[in-house]
Amino acid sequence: MPESLAPLDRLMSTLAQRAADRPEGSYTTKLLNGGAAAIGAKIREEAEELIEAADEPGDAGREHTVYEAGDLIYHTLVLLAWRGISLDEVAAELARREGTSGLAEKASRKNN
């Protein structure tokens, strides 16, 4: 794994452990205990905030976008941990799609 992505790997390991142990007083545990509905609500909220931040002008908007992208990625990883899905599985799926047009990939799905 590239060194720049090592924090994501460490975070995913922590989240997988939290999903297994569910320590008291943890925000992650609270999300995990809420299941897909609670985690999904946060993902929707963070996605909206990311889009709004991206529309802000200048360096402040850029920094805000980075911050909100971190929040969205964190909550997405929580959902993956809740489902027991690893980053390696997601990377393998992206590798499978590599070189395929997004439109062609979508058209190949049974339930468009």
N, C-alpha and C positions, 0 to 999 in steps of 0.2 A: 504494500500500500504506500502511495506517495506520502512523504512526511507531512505535507500540508493537510492530508485527510486523516491523519492519526487522531486528532481530537474527536472526529466523528466516530471512529472505531472505539475509542475509550468511552465516549458517551453511550454508545449502543451497548457496550458491555455493562456499564452501570445500570442502564435502563432494564436490561435483561435480568440482572441480579435483583433489581427492585421489583420486577414483575414476579420473580420467584419468591422473594422474601416478604414483600409488602410491609416495609417498616412503618411503624406508627409515626405520625407527624410529618410525613413526607408529602410534598405537593404531587410528586409523581405517583405515589401510592393512591392519593385521592383521585387522580385522573384514572388510574388503572382500575380502581374499584368502581368507577362510574361507567366503565365499559366503552363501547364504541360510541354511544350517544354523547357522553361527557367529553370524550377525547375529540370526537368529530365536531362538537360545538366549538371547542377551542381552535381546531384547525380552520374552521370557517371564519372565525373571528380574526385569527392571525393572517389568513389569506387576504381578507379585506384590508387589514392594516398595512400589509405589504404593498398592495396595489395603491393605496392612498399615499404611502411613503414614496413610492416610485414616481408619483406624479408631482412631488414637491421639487422646486427648482434648486439648483446649485449643489454645493458640497454638503450642506445640511440635509438636503433631500437624499443625497447619495448615502451619507452615514446612517440616516434613518432607515433607508432601504436595507442596508446591511444588517442593522439591528433587528428589523422585523423579519428578514429572511432567516436569521438565527432562531427566532421564536417559532416560525413556521416549521423549520426543519426539526427543532426539538420536539414539537408536538406530533409531527409526523412519525418521528422515531419512537415516541411513546406508543403510538398506535401499532407500529410494527412489533414492538416488544410485547404489547398486549396480545397480539396474534401469534407470537412466537416466530416471527419472520426476521431473518438476519439481513444485514446489509449485503452480505455475499449473495443472497438470493435475489435481491433487488438489482445488484450489479450484473448478475448473470442474465436477468431479464432484459436489462438495457443492452448488454452485449448481444443478446439474441436479436434485438431489433436494430442493431447498428447497421447502417448502410441501407436500411429500408425506409422508404418514404413514409412519413407520418400518415399521409392520406391512404397509401396502400395498406399500411398496417391496420388502420382503423377499418378499412373496407373488408379486410380478411376476417374480422371478428364476426361471430355468428349473431350477436345481439348489438347491432350498431345503435 
